[in-house]
């Protein structure tokens, strides 16, 4: 099942479109959230594709309730940072490669990409420790190759600490000094993820500060260009 949530407001045909493609419903904030908010302020149309509902993080909930909760949180966070909407593909966690084939997700992902015609795509890092994050990277690149679709593709980190596999890729920084507080507030909208947030929020501050130092700004987000 694909669930589409669109925010109010329509884009004109000449607006630049940017896609964020991630594994779980908070990854697009943890990774490029400050950049998404900045792009939205600049008038760019940012749309997010999320592979999984992430219901396994709530084993004590009924599946339908877990899905409803995570969708609502993602929608509120996306609206807050100025995103133009979300698509949930509904692939089960830890089964990305298998269900991408069995659920015929190539055609669905292709259709969304062709609909939005992004000039840039942001997705997970190739060396992220989370297997769903690595699988998302692989499936996105394979889909673009199969489509022969050309655009810039950037990787963002969520769990990655060391970047051995990415050292040869061009690195870019985006100054998020004006949108960092929005990123933090958007993350806090994922109330069902409070435990994970408590353990990860320090790294969000530290990473933004450190990357800001490297970019000679207050706060920044770092990306690796792979296409």
Z-matrix of the N, CA and C atoms (Angstrom, degrees):
N
C 1 1.453
C 2 1.520 1 109.65
N 3 1.326 2 116.07 1 134.10
C 4 1.453 3 121.49 2 175.81
C 5 1.512 4 108.23 3 -106.73
N 6 1.301 5 115.95 4 127.11
C 7 1.458 6 120.20 5 178.63
C 8 1.517 7 108.73 6 -113.05
N 9 1.309 8 116.54 7 122.47
C 10 1.468 9 122.76 8 -178.73
C 11 1.514 10 108.73 9 -109.45
N 12 1.319 11 116.93 10 128.94
C 13 1.453 12 121.85 11 174.67
C 14 1.507 13 107.80 12 -124.71
N 15 1.321 14 116.93 13 118.43
C 16 1.462 15 121.08 14 -179.58
C 17 1.522 16 109.99 15 -108.92
N 18 1.317 17 115.14 16 141.09
C 19 1.446 18 119.70 17 174.44
C 20 1.517 19 110.02 18 -86.79
N 21 1.311 20 117.06 19 158.54
C 22 1.457 21 121.58 20 -178.58
C 23 1.519 22 110.18 21 -64.48
N 24 1.307 23 115.00 22 149.70
C 25 1.454 24 120.02 23 179.78
C 26 1.511 25 109.67 24 106.00
N 27 1.300 26 116.98 25 138.25
C 28 1.453 27 120.64 26 -179.98
C 29 1.504 28 109.99 27 -114.21
N 30 1.302 29 115.93 28 154.31
C 31 1.456 30 120.59 29 -179.40
C 32 1.517 31 109.21 30 -100.85
N 33 1.309 32 115.32 31 149.73
C 34 1.456 33 119.38 32 174.17
C 35 1.521 34 108.68 33 -85.44
N 36 1.328 35 116.06 34 160.01
C 37 1.452 36 120.70 35 -175.48
C 38 1.523 37 112.88 36 -63.45
N 39 1.345 38 116.58 37 -24.45
C 40 1.458 39 118.51 38 -176.55
C 41 1.528 40 112.82 39 -92.00
N 42 1.334 41 118.47 40 1.71
C 43 1.455 42 120.83 41 175.93
C 44 1.519 43 110.08 42 -72.79
N 45 1.318 44 115.23 43 139.20
C 46 1.463 45 119.31 44 176.45
C 47 1.520 46 109.13 45 -72.21
N 48 1.321 47 115.93 46 135.09
C 49 1.459 48 120.77 47 178.98
C 50 1.519 49 110.62 48 -108.63
N 51 1.309 50 115.23 49 138.39
C 52 1.460 51 122.63 50 177.62
C 53 1.519 52 107.78 51 -127.15
N 54 1.321 53 116.76 52 132.98
C 55 1.460 54 121.46 53 177.50
C 56 1.525 55 110.27 54 -106.73
N 57 1.319 56 115.62 55 137.22
C 58 1.457 57 121.99 56 168.28
C 59 1.524 58 106.08 57 -111.66
N 60 1.319 59 116.79 58 123.23
C 61 1.472 60 121.08 59 -179.10
C 62 1.520 61 107.85 60 -119.45
N 63 1.326 62 116.02 61 116.52
C 64 1.464 63 119.86 62 -173.77
C 65 1.521 64 111.40 63 -136.99
N 66 1.316 65 115.35 64 173.55
C 67 1.460 66 121.47 65 -173.87
C 68 1.523 67 113.00 66 -85.67
N 69 1.339 68 116.33 67 -42.83
C 70 1.461 69 121.02 68 -172.62
C 71 1.529 70 110.50 69 -129.75
N 72 1.323 71 116.32 70 165.26
C 73 1.462 72 120.37 71 -166.03
C 74 1.521 73 115.75 72 -73.80
N 75 1.321 74 119.21 73 -4.71
C 76 1.466 75 119.78 74 174.88
C 77 1.529 76 112.47 75 -114.89
N 78 1.323 77 117.19 76 -4.30
C 79 1.467 78 120.56 77 -177.47
C 80 1.524 79 112.09 78 -62.99
N 81 1.346 80 116.83 79 -34.41
C 82 1.459 81 119.76 80 -177.75
C 83 1.523 82 111.88 81 -69.08
N 84 1.337 83 117.59 82 -17.03
C 85 1.465 84 121.20 83 175.39
C 86 1.524 85 109.96 84 -94.17
N 87 1.323 86 117.10 85 -46.32
C 88 1.462 87 120.84 86 177.55
C 89 1.527 88 111.62 87 -55.21
N 90 1.339 89 115.95 88 -43.66
C 91 1.461 90 119.40 89 -177.84
C 92 1.519 91 112.69 90 -81.32
N 93 1.350 92 117.79 91 -83.43
C 94 1.466 93 120.54 92 -173.74
C 95 1.528 94 114.67 93 -100.03
N 96 1.340 95 118.27 94 25.83
C 97 1.458 96 120.28 95 -174.11
C 98 1.517 97 114.80 96 -57.10
N 99 1.331 98 117.25 97 -42.21
C 100 1.462 99 120.18 98 178.83
C 101 1.509 100 112.19 99 -66.80
N 102 1.325 101 116.16 100 -36.49
C 103 1.470 102 121.61 101 178.56
C 104 1.526 103 110.76 102 -69.08
N 105 1.335 104 116.33 103 -42.10
C 106 1.464 105 120.01 104 177.54
C 107 1.527 106 110.11 105 -58.96
N 108 1.342 107 116.10 106 -45.66
C 109 1.470 108 120.28 107 179.70
C 110 1.526 109 111.01 108 -62.49
N 111 1.331 110 117.16 109 -39.66
C 112 1.461 111 119.97 110 179.01
C 113 1.530 112 110.97 111 -66.87
N 114 1.337 113 116.50 112 -45.52
C 115 1.462 114 119.68 113 179.12
C 116 1.528 115 110.87 114 -60.01
N 117 1.341 116 116.34 115 -40.57
C 118 1.465 117 120.17 116 179.47
C 119 1.524 118 110.60 117 -62.04
N 120 1.337 119 116.57 118 -41.01
C 121 1.465 120 120.50 119 177.84
C 122 1.526 121 111.25 120 -63.41
N 123 1.336 122 115.78 121 -30.84
C 124 1.467 123 120.42 122 179.96
C 125 1.522 124 112.48 123 -81.55
N 126 1.329 125 117.21 124 0.00
C 127 1.455 126 121.04 125 177.04
C 128 1.511 127 115.13 126 92.38
N 129 1.327 128 116.93 127 8.31
C 130 1.463 129 119.74 128 178.02
C 131 1.526 130 109.40 129 -80.61
N 132 1.321 131 115.58 130 150.77
C 133 1.458 132 122.19 131 178.45
C 134 1.519 133 109.03 132 -94.20
N 135 1.332 134 116.75 133 110.88
C 136 1.469 135 121.52 134 -178.27
C 137 1.521 136 109.23 135 -109.58
N 138 1.323 137 115.22 136 124.16
C 139 1.465 138 121.88 137 -178.01
C 140 1.526 139 107.96 138 -124.05
N 141 1.327 140 116.72 139 144.06
C 142 1.464 141 121.04 140 -174.41
C 143 1.526 142 111.59 141 -119.77
N 144 1.330 143 115.49 142 134.55
C 145 1.464 144 122.91 143 173.67
C 146 1.518 145 107.55 144 -112.25
N 147 1.326 146 116.59 145 125.81
C 148 1.463 147 122.04 146 -177.33
C 149 1.519 148 108.91 147 -118.74
N 150 1.308 149 117.25 148 121.08
C 151 1.461 150 121.54 149 -175.27
C 152 1.527 151 112.90 150 -65.57
N 153 1.329 152 117.67 151 -44.82
C 154 1.463 153 121.23 152 -171.45
C 155 1.525 154 111.52 153 -124.56
N 156 1.324 155 116.19 154 150.64
C 157 1.461 156 120.45 155 173.52
C 158 1.531 157 111.29 156 -72.27
N 159 1.333 158 117.68 157 -24.08
C 160 1.455 159 121.07 158 -179.25
C 161 1.516 160 113.56 159 74.59
N 162 1.329 161 116.11 160 27.73
C 163 1.466 162 119.11 161 -176.22
C 164 1.526 163 113.59 162 -68.30
N 165 1.335 164 117.19 163 -16.66
C 166 1.469 165 119.27 164 -179.93
C 167 1.524 166 112.42 165 -67.58
N 168 1.327 167 117.15 166 -14.38
C 169 1.463 168 119.34 167 176.93
C 170 1.521 169 111.47 168 -75.37
N 171 1.343 170 116.89 169 -6.80
C 172 1.462 171 121.64 170 -179.90
C 173 1.531 172 110.18 171 -126.79
N 174 1.323 173 118.39 172 65.00
C 175 1.468 174 119.76 173 -177.33
C 176 1.527 175 112.97 174 -64.09
N 177 1.343 176 117.13 175 -19.51
C 178 1.461 177 121.37 176 -179.45
C 179 1.532 178 111.73 177 -86.50
N 180 1.341 179 117.25 178 -6.65
C 181 1.461 180 121.61 179 176.57
C 182 1.529 181 109.37 180 -95.46
N 183 1.334 182 116.16 181 155.37
C 184 1.454 183 119.39 182 165.41
C 185 1.524 184 107.41 183 -67.57
N 186 1.321 185 115.75 184 148.64
C 187 1.465 186 120.08 185 -175.30
C 188 1.521 187 112.16 186 -54.95
N 189 1.330 188 116.84 187 -44.42
C 190 1.465 189 120.53 188 -177.22
C 191 1.526 190 111.11 189 -63.63
N 192 1.329 191 116.68 190 -38.46
C 193 1.464 192 120.75 191 179.76
C 194 1.522 193 110.74 192 -68.86
N 195 1.342 194 116.98 193 -40.99
C 196 1.459 195 120.91 194 178.63
C 197 1.527 196 110.42 195 -61.91
N 198 1.328 197 116.25 196 -43.11
C 199 1.466 198 120.47 197 179.56
C 200 1.528 199 110.39 198 -64.09
N 201 1.323 200 116.78 199 -47.57
C 202 1.465 201 120.97 200 -179.93
C 203 1.521 202 111.21 201 -58.62
N 204 1.325 203 116.66 202 -42.18
C 205 1.461 204 121.78 203 -179.51
C 206 1.514 205 111.39 204 -63.12
N 207 1.327 206 116.84 205 -48.34
C 208 1.456 207 120.23 206 -176.64
C 209 1.532 208 112.03 207 -69.84
N 210 1.315 209 117.03 208 -35.10
C 211 1.460 210 120.45 209 177.30
C 212 1.530 211 110.02 210 -65.20
N 213 1.314 212 117.12 211 -45.57
C 214 1.465 213 121.49 212 -179.02
C 215 1.531 214 110.68 213 -61.86
N 216 1.326 215 117.13 214 -44.30
C 217 1.457 216 120.38 215 179.40
C 218 1.521 217 111.42 216 -62.61
N 219 1.336 218 115.95 217 -43.66
C 220 1.465 219 120.41 218 -179.73
C 221 1.518 220 111.04 219 -63.98
N 222 1.314 221 116.91 220 -40.57
C 223 1.458 222 121.48 221 179.93
C 224 1.523 223 110.53 222 -63.31
N 225 1.330 224 117.00 223 -44.77
C 226 1.466 225 120.95 224 -179.24
C 227 1.527 226 111.02 225 -64.48
N 228 1.339 227 116.71 226 -42.53
C 229 1.463 228 120.36 227 179.83
C 230 1.518 229 111.43 228 -66.23
N 231 1.336 230 116.46 229 -41.05
C 232 1.462 231 120.75 230 179.91
C 233 1.527 232 110.65 231 -64.17
N 234 1.309 233 116.73 232 -43.34
C 235 1.466 234 120.74 233 178.80
C 236 1.513 235 110.29 234 -63.18
N 237 1.329 236 117.01 235 -40.65
C 238 1.461 237 121.05 236 -177.65
C 239 1.527 238 112.31 237 -63.21
N 240 1.340 239 116.95 238 -40.56
C 241 1.468 240 118.78 239 -178.20
C 242 1.522 241 112.77 240 -86.27
N 243 1.333 242 117.02 241 -0.11
C 244 1.463 243 120.24 242 175.33
C 245 1.510 244 115.61 243 93.74
N 246 1.342 245 117.56 244 13.93
C 247 1.452 246 120.94 245 177.47
C 248 1.518 247 111.31 246 -66.61
N 249 1.329 248 116.65 247 160.35
C 250 1.468 249 121.85 248 -177.98
C 251 1.518 250 112.65 249 -100.53
N 252 1.325 251 118.01 250 8.74
C 253 1.452 252 119.15 251 175.33
C 254 1.517 253 113.29 252 135.82
N 255 1.330 254 114.46 253 172.69
C 256 1.461 255 122.76 254 -174.69
C 257 1.519 256 110.68 255 -132.73
N 258 1.321 257 115.12 256 151.82
C 259 1.465 258 121.80 257 167.67
C 260 1.521 259 107.73 258 -127.44
N 261 1.310 260 116.94 259 126.07
C 262 1.462 261 122.32 260 172.45
C 263 1.521 262 108.34 261 -101.16
N 264 1.330 263 117.22 262 122.65
C 265 1.463 264 120.51 263 179.50
C 266 1.530 265 112.65 264 -81.10
N 267 1.325 266 117.49 265 -22.65
C 268 1.458 267 120.49 266 175.23
C 269 1.514 268 115.48 267 78.33
N 270 1.330 269 117.00 268 24.14
C 271 1.473 270 120.08 269 175.23
C 272 1.523 271 108.65 270 -78.18
N 273 1.328 272 116.61 271 141.01
C 274 1.463 273 120.56 272 -179.87
C 275 1.520 274 110.55 273 -73.94
N 276 1.319 275 115.87 274 144.23
C 277 1.459 276 121.02 275 177.65
C 278 1.534 277 110.42 276 -60.81
N 279 1.302 278 114.82 277 146.18
C 280 1.472 279 123.69 278 179.68
C 281 1.532 280 113.39 279 68.27
N 282 1.350 281 116.81 280 8.52
C 283 1.465 282 120.22 281 179.80
C 284 1.524 283 110.81 282 -131.95
N 285 1.318 284 116.94 283 27.32
C 286 1.459 285 120.59 284 -172.90
C 287 1.520 286 112.64 285 -60.37
N 288 1.325 287 117.43 286 -52.35
C 289 1.463 288 120.88 287 -175.63
C 290 1.529 289 110.88 288 -62.35
N 291 1.312 290 116.49 289 -44.24
C 292 1.468 291 121.47 290 -178.42
C 293 1.525 292 111.55 291 -65.97
N 294 1.333 293 117.12 292 -50.67
C 295 1.457 294 120.28 293 -174.04
C 296 1.527 295 112.63 294 -77.79
N 297 1.323 296 118.21 295 -20.17
C 298 1.457 297 119.60 296 173.69
C 299 1.529 298 109.64 297 -59.97
N 300 1.337 299 115.14 298 -33.06
C 301 1.469 300 120.60 299 177.79
C 302 1.524 301 110.86 300 -83.35
N 303 1.339 302 117.25 301 -52.62
C 304 1.465 303 120.26 302 -173.56
C 305 1.526 304 112.61 303 -66.33
N 306 1.315 305 117.52 304 -30.92
C 307 1.469 306 121.52 305 179.60
C 308 1.533 307 112.40 306 -94.12
N 309 1.338 308 115.59 307 6.40
C 310 1.462 309 122.54 308 175.74
C 311 1.528 310 112.02 309 54.50
N 312 1.342 311 114.28 310 51.19
C 313 1.450 312 120.15 311 -176.46
C 314 1.525 313 113.76 312 -78.77
N 315 1.325 314 117.25 313 -18.34
C 316 1.467 315 118.36 314 179.52
C 317 1.523 316 110.65 315 -58.46
N 318 1.336 317 117.03 316 -49.01
C 319 1.457 318 120.81 317 -178.49
C 320 1.527 319 111.36 318 -63.36
N 321 1.322 320 116.62 319 -36.87
C 322 1.464 321 120.50 320 -179.07
C 323 1.527 322 110.99 321 -69.93
N 324 1.332 323 115.92 322 -43.94
C 325 1.455 324 119.39 323 178.88
C 326 1.519 325 110.48 324 -66.70
N 327 1.316 326 116.70 325 -41.00
C 328 1.462 327 120.83 326 177.17
C 329 1.527 328 111.08 327 -58.95
N 330 1.315 329 116.51 328 -44.00
C 331 1.459 330 120.59 329 -178.38
C 332 1.530 331 111.28 330 -62.58
N 333 1.322 332 116.49 331 -40.26
C 334 1.476 333 120.08 332 179.88
C 335 1.523 334 110.54 333 -67.80
N 336 1.333 335 116.75 334 -41.90
C 337 1.465 336 120.51 335 179.48
C 338 1.527 337 110.29 336 -62.69
N 339 1.326 338 117.18 337 -44.96
C 340 1.463 339 120.55 338 -179.89
C 341 1.528 340 111.72 339 -67.73
N 342 1.302 341 116.22 340 -30.64
C 343 1.464 342 120.11 341 177.88
C 344 1.527 343 111.08 342 -66.63
N 345 1.314 344 116.47 343 -41.92
C 346 1.471 345 120.63 344 -174.93
C 347 1.525 346 113.40 345 -93.77
N 348 1.333 347 116.93 346 -22.21
C 349 1.472 348 121.55 347 178.54
C 350 1.530 349 112.52 348 48.22
N 351 1.328 350 117.29 349 60.29
C 352 1.467 351 119.27 350 -176.08
C 353 1.525 352 112.83 351 -69.72
N 354 1.320 353 115.16 352 144.41
C 355 1.463 354 120.06 353 172.15
C 356 1.519 355 110.59 354 -86.51
N 357 1.345 356 116.15 355 -22.58
C 358 1.452 357 122.12 356 178.60
C 359 1.523 358 109.96 357 -140.19
N 360 1.318 359 115.76 358 142.32
C 361 1.461 360 121.97 359 174.28
C 362 1.520 361 108.49 360 -124.80
N 363 1.326 362 115.90 361 133.97
C 364 1.460 363 122.44 362 175.37
C 365 1.521 364 108.05 363 -112.29
N 366 1.339 365 116.22 364 129.47
C 367 1.460 366 119.79 365 179.04
C 368 1.523 367 109.64 366 -146.27
N 369 1.332 368 115.76 367 -177.83
C 370 1.461 369 121.22 368 -173.05
C 371 1.537 370 113.09 369 -68.73
N 372 1.313 371 113.56 370 162.87
C 373 1.458 372 121.99 371 178.58
C 374 1.529 373 111.24 372 -76.38
N 375 1.337 374 115.39 373 149.33
C 376 1.466 375 120.43 374 177.89
C 377 1.517 376 112.69 375 -71.03
N 378 1.329 377 117.32 376 -19.59
C 379 1.468 378 118.42 377 -177.78
C 380 1.526 379 112.36 378 -115.97
N 381 1.325 380 116.43 379 24.32
C 382 1.464 381 119.94 380 174.71
C 383 1.529 382 108.99 381 -67.18
N 384 1.326 383 118.39 382 136.21
C 385 1.472 384 120.79 383 -178.86
C 386 1.534 385 113.80 384 -62.71
N 387 1.327 386 118.05 385 -24.55
C 388 1.469 387 120.42 386 -176.72
C 389 1.528 388 109.45 387 -77.14
N 390 1.331 389 118.93 388 123.31
C 391 1.475 390 120.80 389 -177.05
C 392 1.520 391 113.61 390 -61.58
N 393 1.338 392 118.52 391 -33.52
C 394 1.463 393 120.04 392 177.97
C 395 1.524 394 111.35 393 -67.66
N 396 1.326 395 117.34 394 -32.77
C 397 1.462 396 120.95 395 178.13
C 398 1.525 397 110.79 396 -68.00
N 399 1.335 398 115.96 397 -44.07
C 400 1.472 399 119.34 398 177.78
C 401 1.523 400 110.76 399 -65.12
N 402 1.330 401 116.20 400 -39.44
C 403 1.471 402 120.12 401 179.66
C 404 1.526 403 110.73 402 -63.84
N 405 1.318 404 117.04 403 -38.77
C 406 1.465 405 120.74 404 178.18
C 407 1.516 406 110.68 405 -61.47
N 408 1.322 407 116.79 406 -46.06
C 409 1.467 408 121.20 407 177.71
C 410 1.527 409 110.91 408 -55.67
N 411 1.317 410 115.68 409 -48.97
C 412 1.468 411 121.27 410 -177.21
C 413 1.535 412 111.11 411 -62.83
N 414 1.312 413 117.19 412 -44.82
C 415 1.462 414 121.30 413 -176.83
C 416 1.528 415 111.63 414 -69.99
N 417 1.316 416 117.06 415 -35.19
C 418 1.472 417 120.04 416 176.96
C 419 1.522 418 110.27 417 -64.54
N 420 1.337 419 116.73 418 -48.00
C 421 1.463 420 120.11 419 -178.64
C 422 1.524 421 111.49 420 -65.47
N 423 1.325 422 116.43 421 -40.03
C 424 1.469 423 119.40 422 178.14
C 425 1.526 424 111.27 423 -64.34
N 426 1.327 425 116.82 424 -38.22
C 427 1.464 426 120.45 425 178.28
C 428 1.525 427 111.02 426 -64.75
N 429 1.333 428 116.86 427 -45.14
C 430 1.465 429 120.46 428 179.03
C 431 1.529 430 111.06 429 -62.58
N 432 1.324 431 116.74 430 -39.77
C 433 1.468 432 120.19 431 177.67
C 434 1.524 433 111.15 432 -63.86
N 435 1.317 434 115.66 433 -45.40
C 436 1.463 435 120.45 434 -178.30
C 437 1.528 436 110.79 435 -64.48
N 438 1.332 437 116.17 436 -36.54
C 439 1.460 438 121.35 437 178.22
C 440 1.522 439 112.39 438 -76.62
N 441 1.346 440 114.85 439 -20.55
C 442 1.471 441 121.05 440 -170.55
C 443 1.529 442 110.53 441 61.08
N 444 1.337 443 114.64 442 36.75
C 445 1.458 444 120.59 443 -179.59
C 446 1.526 445 109.08 444 -90.05
N 447 1.322 446 116.30 445 130.18
C 448 1.454 447 121.60 446 -176.73
C 449 1.526 448 110.38 447 -108.67
N 450 1.312 449 115.75 448 124.12
C 451 1.459 450 121.93 449 172.03
C 452 1.525 451 107.65 450 -164.05
N 453 1.312 452 116.26 451 170.94
C 454 1.455 453 119.88 452 176.22
C 455 1.531 454 108.85 453 -75.47
N 456 1.330 455 116.17 454 138.66
C 457 1.466 456 120.92 455 178.86
C 458 1.526 457 108.66 456 -127.12
N 459 1.323 458 115.38 457 128.63
C 460 1.460 459 121.59 458 -178.31
C 461 1.526 460 110.15 459 -122.36
N 462 1.318 461 115.73 460 144.65
C 463 1.463 462 121.53 461 177.33
C 464 1.521 463 110.12 462 -104.12
N 465 1.329 464 115.63 463 141.72
C 466 1.463 465 120.83 464 174.49
C 467 1.531 466 109.48 465 -122.51
N 468 1.318 467 115.26 466 155.93
C 469 1.460 468 121.77 467 179.93
C 470 1.527 469 110.83 468 -100.00
N 471 1.330 470 115.03 469 144.83
C 472 1.458 471 121.57 470 169.61
C 473 1.522 472 108.83 471 -120.89
N 474 1.335 473 116.18 472 -57.57
C 475 1.452 474 121.24 473 -178.78
C 476 1.530 475 112.94 474 -103.95
N 477 1.323 476 117.39 475 -10.27
C 478 1.457 477 120.34 476 -173.13
C 479 1.527 478 111.58 477 -66.67
N 480 1.327 479 115.47 478 134.76
C 481 1.472 480 121.02 479 175.84
C 482 1.524 481 110.01 480 -106.85
N 483 1.332 482 116.35 481 -50.06
C 484 1.458 483 121.42 482 179.36
C 485 1.523 484 109.25 483 -108.26
N 486 1.326 485 115.96 484 142.64
C 487 1.463 486 120.80 485 -172.72
C 488 1.520 487 112.45 486 -115.51
N 489 1.305 488 117.16 487 52.39
C 490 1.458 489 120.90 488 -176.64
C 491 1.529 490 112.13 489 -61.49
N 492 1.329 491 117.84 490 -41.36
C 493 1.462 492 121.34 491 -174.70
C 494 1.522 493 112.82 492 -76.31
N 495 1.338 494 117.47 493 -15.64
C 496 1.453 495 119.92 494 -173.87
C 497 1.530 496 113.37 495 -106.06
N 498 1.300 497 117.61 496 2.00
C 499 1.459 498 119.74 497 -171.28
C 500 1.525 499 113.69 498 -62.50
N 501 1.344 500 117.97 499 -25.69
C 502 1.459 501 120.16 500 -178.04
C 503 1.523 502 112.75 501 -89.31
N 504 1.358 503 117.75 502 -4.20
C 505 1.452 504 120.27 503 179.15
C 506 1.531 505 110.70 504 -86.57
N 507 1.331 506 117.61 505 146.64
C 508 1.467 507 119.93 506 174.71
C 509 1.533 508 110.08 507 -59.24
N 510 1.303 509 115.88 508 139.00
C 511 1.461 510 121.48 509 -177.30
C 512 1.525 511 109.01 510 -112.13
N 513 1.323 512 116.35 511 135.91
C 514 1.461 513 119.60 512 176.69
C 515 1.531 514 108.92 513 -127.00
N 516 1.327 515 114.90 514 154.00
C 517 1.458 516 121.27 515 175.39
C 518 1.527 517 108.61 516 -120.38
N 519 1.317 518 115.46 517 144.50
C 520 1.454 519 121.29 518 173.01
C 521 1.523 520 107.43 519 -118.87
N 522 1.313 521 116.49 520 124.38
C 523 1.461 522 122.25 521 179.00
C 524 1.531 523 109.01 522 -70.41
N 525 1.332 524 116.87 523 115.14
C 526 1.468 525 120.60 524 179.78
C 527 1.533 526 111.25 525 -114.59
N 528 1.327 527 115.94 526 23.87
C 529 1.468 528 119.71 527 -178.91
C 530 1.530 529 111.53 528 -55.40
N 531 1.327 530 117.18 529 -36.08
C 532 1.466 531 120.97 530 -177.09
C 533 1.524 532 112.88 531 -84.45
N 534 1.326 533 117.90 532 -10.92
C 535 1.474 534 120.18 533 -175.78
C 536 1.536 535 112.95 534 -125.24
N 537 1.322 536 117.70 535 2.85
C 538 1.463 537 119.54 536 -177.15
C 539 1.526 538 111.46 537 -62.50
N 540 1.321 539 117.84 538 -41.18
C 541 1.468 540 120.45 539 179.07
C 542 1.533 541 110.57 540 -62.73
N 543 1.327 542 116.26 541 -34.61
C 544 1.467 543 119.76 542 176.58
C 545 1.521 544 110.40 543 -64.52
N 546 1.331 545 116.58 544 -40.73
C 547 1.467 546 120.86 545 178.65
C 548 1.529 547 110.41 546 -60.04
N 549 1.320 548 116.74 547 -47.22
C 550 1.466 549 121.02 548 -179.11
C 551 1.526 550 110.74 549 -63.42
N 552 1.323 551 116.72 550 -43.25
C 553 1.460 552 119.80 551 179.42
C 554 1.524 553 111.04 552 -64.67
N 555 1.334 554 116.74 553 -39.56
C 556 1.465 555 120.48 554 177.92
C 557 1.530 556 111.02 555 -63.07
N 558 1.330 557 116.79 556 -40.40
C 559 1.463 558 120.04 557 177.81
C 560 1.524 559 111.29 558 -60.80
N 561 1.325 560 116.20 559 -39.29
C 562 1.460 561 120.15 560 -178.37
C 563 1.521 562 112.53 561 -70.05
N 564 1.331 563 116.90 562 -11.69
C 565 1.456 564 120.23 563 176.02
C 566 1.527 565 111.93 564 -73.33
N 567 1.333 566 116.46 565 -16.16
C 568 1.470 567 120.37 566 177.15
C 569 1.534 568 108.08 567 -85.49
N 570 1.322 569 115.05 568 70.22
C 571 1.460 570 120.44 569 -173.20
C 572 1.523 571 112.70 570 -63.68
N 573 1.314 572 117.14 571 -28.02
C 574 1.466 573 119.70 572 179.44
C 575 1.526 574 111.53 573 -70.88
N 576 1.334 575 116.58 574 -12.51
C 577 1.458 576 121.38 575 -177.95
C 578 1.535 577 111.87 576 -106.48
N 579 1.327 578 116.78 577 25.24
C 580 1.467 579 120.34 578 -174.41
C 581 1.517 580 112.96 579 -55.94
N 582 1.322 581 117.26 580 -40.02
C 583 1.462 582 120.38 581 -178.52
C 584 1.518 583 110.88 582 -63.17
N 585 1.321 584 116.87 583 -47.08
C 586 1.457 585 120.95 584 178.71
C 587 1.522 586 110.44 585 -65.47
N 588 1.333 587 116.46 586 -39.54
C 589 1.462 588 120.38 587 179.66
C 590 1.520 589 111.58 588 -61.27
N 591 1.327 590 115.18 589 -41.50
C 592 1.465 591 119.29 590 -179.45
C 593 1.511 592 111.15 591 -59.64
N 594 1.325 593 116.37 592 -38.91
C 595 1.467 594 120.09 593 -177.44
C 596 1.526 595 112.85 594 -81.78
N 597 1.343 596 117.15 595 -19.66
C 598 1.468 597 120.02 596 -174.54
C 599 1.522 598 115.13 597 -108.53
N 600 1.338 599 117.29 598 -18.69
C 601 1.454 600 119.46 599 -172.19
C 602 1.530 601 112.59 600 -60.81
N 603 1.340 602 116.26 601 -34.94
C 604 1.468 603 118.88 602 178.76
C 605 1.526 604 110.31 603 -59.49
N 606 1.352 605 116.09 604 -37.84
C 607 1.460 606 120.11 605 -177.87
C 608 1.520 607 111.15 606 -70.33
N 609 1.350 608 117.43 607 -29.68
C 610 1.457 609 121.18 608 176.76
C 611 1.524 610 109.76 609 -64.41
N 612 1.338 611 116.09 610 -44.88
C 613 1.466 612 120.68 611 177.47
C 614 1.525 613 110.72 612 -65.35
N 615 1.327 614 115.81 613 -47.41
C 616 1.466 615 119.92 614 -175.96
C 617 1.526 616 111.28 615 -63.54
N 618 1.330 617 115.74 616 -44.74
C 619 1.464 618 119.70 617 -178.38
C 620 1.532 619 111.00 618 -63.53
N 621 1.336 620 116.59 619 -44.36
C 622 1.464 621 120.27 620 179.85
C 623 1.526 622 111.23 621 -64.12
N 624 1.323 623 116.21 622 -39.82
C 625 1.470 624 120.66 623 178.56
C 626 1.523 625 110.81 624 -66.15
N 627 1.349 626 116.18 625 -47.76
C 628 1.458 627 120.85 626 -178.10
C 629 1.525 628 111.19 627 -63.57
N 630 1.321 629 116.53 628 -45.55
C 631 1.464 630 119.47 629 179.95
C 632 1.523 631 111.38 630 -69.39
N 633 1.334 632 115.98 631 -28.06
C 634 1.451 633 119.59 632 172.91
C 635 1.524 634 111.21 633 -65.96
N 636 1.322 635 116.36 634 -40.29
C 637 1.466 636 120.53 635 176.74
C 638 1.522 637 110.13 636 -58.99
N 639 1.329 638 116.70 637 -44.30
C 640 1.459 639 120.69 638 -179.00
C 641 1.527 640 111.47 639 -67.01
N 642 1.335 641 115.83 640 -28.94
C 643 1.456 642 120.91 641 -179.26
C 644 1.533 643 112.20 642 -94.87
N 645 1.337 644 115.43 643 -0.19
C 646 1.470 645 122.29 644 -177.92
C 647 1.531 646 111.64 645 59.17
N 648 1.335 647 114.30 646 39.59
C 649 1.459 648 121.84 647 174.42
C 650 1.521 649 107.26 648 -131.25
N 651 1.336 650 116.72 649 176.23
C 652 1.459 651 119.64 650 -179.81
C 653 1.528 652 111.15 651 -70.50
N 654 1.320 653 115.99 652 -51.83
C 655 1.459 654 121.79 653 178.83
C 656 1.530 655 109.39 654 -135.90
N 657 1.329 656 116.11 655 143.79
C 658 1.463 657 120.23 656 178.68
C 659 1.517 658 110.11 657 -148.64
N 660 1.331 659 114.97 658 162.35
C 661 1.464 660 122.14 659 171.05
C 662 1.516 661 108.01 660 -119.19
N 663 1.316 662 115.30 661 141.16
C 664 1.469 663 122.58 662 -174.97
C 665 1.526 664 109.74 663 -108.10
N 666 1.329 665 115.86 664 138.62
C 667 1.462 666 121.68 665 178.87
C 668 1.519 667 109.19 666 -136.58
N 669 1.333 668 114.77 667 155.15
C 670 1.461 669 121.59 668 176.25
C 671 1.518 670 108.51 669 -115.31
N 672 1.320 671 115.74 670 125.93
C 673 1.471 672 120.32 671 -179.54
C 674 1.527 673 109.26 672 -85.89
N 675 1.335 674 116.14 673 117.99
C 676 1.459 675 120.17 674 -179.87
C 677 1.531 676 112.44 675 -106.88
N 678 1.329 677 116.84 676 -8.12
C 679 1.475 678 120.61 677 176.68
C 680 1.516 679 108.70 678 -145.73
